[in-house]
Amino acid sequence: MKFGSYVSLLAVFVATAALGAGPVYTSSDGQQYSYSINQDGAVLTSTEPVSRYFERGADSSTLTGIEVLYLGRSCDAYSVGLGRGHWGWANGGFVVSFQDLRLGFPRQEIDANHGSQCRL
């Protein structure tokens, strides 16, 4: 097999693997999240553990682990470590906001609202 054939075969393999993986979203702080959709909206799951520090005086804490963000059809958001929040999209991407954290996903679109108007 010639070098060009190896390159072509590699390109087909990479393209096939990418199609089966589904979209990956990258937040403005560099974290990557895999995407899935369910009857309630979308689920973003971090591909690597995330460490979040929460400044609360004597009750300050660090939470580390796989982060799961639930984006609801009614523009609500939820995460075990971050609590309840909301999400919305605009021309420049979408944002998920919690009490202690705002995660931006610039220049990315997501299908989580099934037709509702989750705009910022």
N, C-alpha and C positions, 0 to 999 in steps of 0.2 A: 504494500500500500504506500502511495506517495504522500509527501508532507501535506499537499493540498487536500487530499482525501481525509487525513486525520483532522485537519482544521474544520472541514465541512461536517464530519461526524461529530466533533466536539460541539459545534454550533447547534446542531440538531438536538443533541443531548441537553445542552444548557437551556434551549428554548422550551423543550418538553418539560424539563424540571420546573422551570419558572411558571409555566401554565398551570401546573397542578398545585403550586404553592399558594395561590391566592395573593391578594394585594398585601403589601407591608407598608404601614404608615410610619413616618418619622416625625417625632415631636420637635419643637423648636429647641429643646434641651438635648437633642440627640438620641433619645430613646426610640427604639423600634418596636412596633406593635403589629401582631398578626390580626387579621380581621375575620370575623364570622358574623352571620346574620341569623336572627331568630324571629319568632312571632312578635316579640316585644320591642325589637330594634336591632342594634348592632352591639357586638362585643369586641373590644380591643384588648389583646393580651400581650404583655411585654414579652419579647423574645429572649430577654436576659433579665436577671434580677435587677430591680430598681431600689435605690436607697433614698428615702425621703426623711429629712430632718424637720421636725415640727417644734418651733419655739413657743413654749407656753410657760415661761418662768420655771418654777420648781418642777412642773410637770412636763418639761421638754422631753422629747423622745425621738428615736430614729426607728423607722420601719423599713425593713429590707426584705425583698422577695419578689416573686413574679407579680406584677401589677395587672389587675383586670379592671377595665373601665367599661361600664354598661351605659350605652347611649340609648335612651328610650324614644319611642315614637312621638311622645308628647314633649320633646325637648328636655326631658329630665335626664340626669346622669347619676350614677352611683358607683362607688368603689368601696370595698371593705375597709381599707385603710384611710380613705379620704372622705368618706361619708357621702351625703347627698349634695347634688349640684345641678347644673344645667349645661346644655351645649347648644351651639348654633353655628351657622355657616354664613359666609359672606363671599364676595368676589375673590378675596385673598386667601381663602382656605376655611378651616373650621377651628373652633375653640371649645375646650371643655373646662368649665370653671367649678371649683369647689371653694369652700370657705378659706382654706389656707393655700390654695394652689390654682394657678391658671395655666393650662397646657394648650399651646398653640400648635396647629398643624398647617403651616403655611404652604400655599400653592397645591393643596390636596383637596379632593372632593370625597365625600363618603355617602353611601346609601344606608341611612339608618332610620329615616323618618317615614318611609313608605307614603310619600305624598303630603305630609304635614309641612308647615312652614316654619322650620327652626332657623330663623334668620337672626343675625346679630343686629 
